[in-house]
């Protein structure tokens, strides 16, 4: 099953809304320009009856339930419903669990004012603070909570975020890029105290094969590998 990256989904929605907005704005602007020349003053005396201005004028000005203006309402309704359905469909896709079973699961715990990342390796937990190392071309499932106040975990480039709430485990997923070497910032999107603006984590994308070689070698080897990667970015 092909997995659509989260950022691609949001860009697709953005472009859809932009295209509809440009089309609507262009149509209205064209009508205004047409009306400007079509119904400009012809030098008739003030107060003289000049009629209703033709078919377009009647469609745009008549009661919404009369004549051909019904078609305008119908088309508008179809466009709005299409946008609603597209939005719901895409957001439901994002809210589901990762669409493959071999996603890498990372526990994310927010605290004032940082992020704790936990990997489950060979039945043990490997923990890092504010630095997360992930493999390239891999689905990552974040299981997010907090140990003090409300936070919200998000990585802007992936167009996804989730609330971090004490006692509640929320989840979101991303697909990392194919090429290693990328570094992203992870932010808190919930005002959580005086150090909120400093609550920034680093997400480091490394070679997939290299990552899993260390991951499958046990917690000690993996912990050393992760710390070596992190030391290069501190």
C-alpha positions in Angstrom: 0.0 0.0 0.0 1.4 3.4 -1.0 1.7 5.8 1.9 1.0 9.5 1.2 3.2 11.7 3.4 1.3 14.0 5.7 2.8 17.2 4.2 1.6 16.1 0.7 -1.9 15.7 2.0 -2.0 19.2 3.4 -0.5 20.7 0.3 -3.1 18.9 -1.8 -5.9 20.4 0.3 -4.2 23.8 0.2 -3.9 23.8 -3.6 -7.5 22.6 -4.0 -8.8 25.5 -1.8 -6.5 27.9 -3.6 -7.7 26.8 -7.1 -11.3 27.2 -6.1 -10.6 30.6 -4.5 -8.8 31.9 -7.6 -11.6 30.6 -9.8 -14.2 32.3 -7.7 -12.2 35.6 -7.4 -11.6 35.6 -11.2 -15.2 35.0 -12.0 -16.4 37.9 -9.7 -13.7 40.2 -10.9 -14.6 39.5 -14.6 -18.2 40.2 -13.8 -17.3 43.6 -12.2 -15.1 44.5 -15.2 -17.8 43.5 -17.6 -20.5 45.5 -15.7 -18.2 48.5 -15.5 -18.3 48.8 -19.3 -21.7 47.3 -20.0 -23.6 49.6 -17.6 -21.5 52.7 -17.7 -23.3 56.1 -17.9 -24.7 56.8 -21.3 -25.5 60.5 -20.7 -29.2 59.9 -19.9 -30.8 62.4 -17.5 -30.9 61.4 -13.8 -34.1 59.7 -12.8 -34.9 58.3 -16.3 -35.8 54.6 -16.2 -33.1 52.6 -17.9 -34.5 49.2 -17.3 -33.0 46.3 -15.3 -29.8 45.9 -17.2 -30.2 42.6 -18.9 -29.9 38.9 -18.1 -26.7 39.0 -16.1 -28.0 41.8 -13.9 -31.2 39.9 -13.2 -29.4 36.7 -12.3 -27.1 38.6 -9.9 -29.6 40.9 -8.3 -32.9 39.0 -8.3 -34.1 37.0 -5.3 -31.9 34.0 -4.7 -34.8 31.7 -5.3 -36.0 33.2 -8.6 -35.1 32.5 -12.2 -31.6 31.4 -13.1 -30.1 32.5 -9.8 -31.1 29.0 -8.6 -28.3 27.6 -10.8 -25.8 29.9 -9.0 -26.9 28.6 -5.6 -26.8 25.0 -6.9 -23.2 25.4 -8.3 -22.1 27.2 -5.1 -23.6 24.4 -3.0 -21.8 21.7 -5.0 -18.4 23.5 -4.7 -18.8 23.9 -0.9 -19.9 20.3 -0.4 -17.0 19.1 -2.5 -14.5 21.1 -0.3 -16.1 19.7 2.9 -16.0 16.1 1.7 -12.4 16.5 0.5 -11.3 18.0 3.8 -13.0 15.3 5.9 -11.6 12.5 3.7 -8.0 13.8 4.1 -8.2 14.5 7.8 -9.6 11.1 8.5 -6.7 9.5 6.7 -4.3 11.5 8.9 -6.1 10.5 12.1 -5.9 6.8 11.4 -2.9 4.7 12.7 0.0 4.4 10.3 -1.1 2.3 7.3 1.6 -0.3 7.7 2.5 -2.5 10.7 6.3 -2.0 10.6 6.2 1.7 11.7 8.8 2.8 14.2 7.0 3.7 17.4 8.5 6.6 19.5 7.1 7.7 22.8 7.1 11.5 23.2 6.7 13.0 26.7 6.4 16.7 27.0 7.6 18.5 30.1 8.4 22.1 31.1 10.4 22.9 28.9 11.5 20.1 26.7 10.8 16.8 25.0 11.7 13.3 26.1 11.8 10.7 23.4 11.7 7.0 24.2 12.5 4.0 22.0 11.6 0.4 22.9 14.7 -1.7 22.0 14.8 -5.3 22.9 12.4 -4.9 25.8 14.2 -2.0 27.3 13.8 1.8 26.9 16.4 4.0 25.3 15.7 7.7 26.2 16.9 11.0 24.7 16.1 14.5 25.6 15.3 17.1 23.0 17.0 15.2 20.2 15.3 12.5 18.2 17.1 10.2 15.7 14.9 8.6 13.0 15.7 6.5 9.9 15.1 7.8 6.4 12.1 6.5 4.3 10.3 5.2 7.3 6.9 5.6 8.9 7.2 7.0 12.4 4.3 6.7 14.9 4.5 9.2 17.8 2.7 8.3 20.9 2.4 11.6 22.7 1.7 12.6 26.3 2.8 15.0 29.0 4.0 14.7 32.6 3.0 18.2 33.8 0.9 20.7 31.9 -0.7 20.8 28.5 1.7 20.8 25.5 1.3 20.2 21.8 3.9 18.4 19.7 4.5 19.2 16.1 7.0 19.3 13.3 6.2 22.2 10.8 7.7 20.6 7.7 5.4 17.5 8.1 2.2 19.7 8.6 1.1 17.6 11.6 0.8 18.1 15.3 -0.9 16.6 18.3 -1.9 17.6 21.9 0.3 16.3 24.7 -2.0 16.0 27.7 -1.1 14.5 31.1 -2.8 11.1 31.6 -3.8 10.8 27.9 -1.9 9.1 25.1 -2.4 10.6 21.7 -0.8 9.5 18.4 0.2 10.9 15.1 2.5 9.7 12.3 4.8 11.0 9.7 6.9 9.6 6.8 10.5 10.6 6.8 12.2 11.7 3.6 14.1 9.2 1.4 17.4 10.9 1.8 19.3 11.1 5.2 20.9 14.2 6.5 17.7 16.3 7.1 17.3 18.1 10.4 13.9 19.4 11.6 12.7 21.4 14.6 10.0 20.0 16.8 8.0 22.7 18.6 5.5 23.0 21.4 2.3 24.6 20.0 0.6 25.1 23.4 1.5 28.1 25.6 2.9 26.1 28.6 4.8 28.6 30.7 7.6 31.1 30.8 10.0 28.8 28.9 7.5 27.9 26.2 9.5 29.6 23.4 12.6 27.6 24.3 10.8 24.2 24.0 12.4 23.1 20.7 13.5 19.6 19.9 15.7 18.4 17.0 14.6 15.6 14.6 17.6 14.1 12.8 17.1 11.8 9.8 19.8 9.2 9.4 20.5 6.3 7.0 17.8 3.7 7.4 20.1 0.6 7.1 22.6 2.2 9.6 19.8 3.0 12.0 18.3 -0.5 12.1 21.7 -2.2 12.3 22.2 -0.4 15.6 18.5 -0.8 16.6 18.6 -4.5 16.1 21.9 -4.9 18.0 20.3 -4.2 21.4 19.8 -1.3 23.7 23.4 -0.7 24.6 24.6 -0.5 21.0 21.6 1.5 20.0 22.0 4.0 22.8 25.7 4.5 22.0 24.8 5.0 18.3 22.1 7.6 19.0 24.3 9.5 21.4 27.1 9.6 18.8 24.7 11.0 16.2 23.3 13.6 18.6 26.7 14.8 19.6 27.3 16.0 16.1 24.4 18.4 16.3 24.8 19.8 19.7 
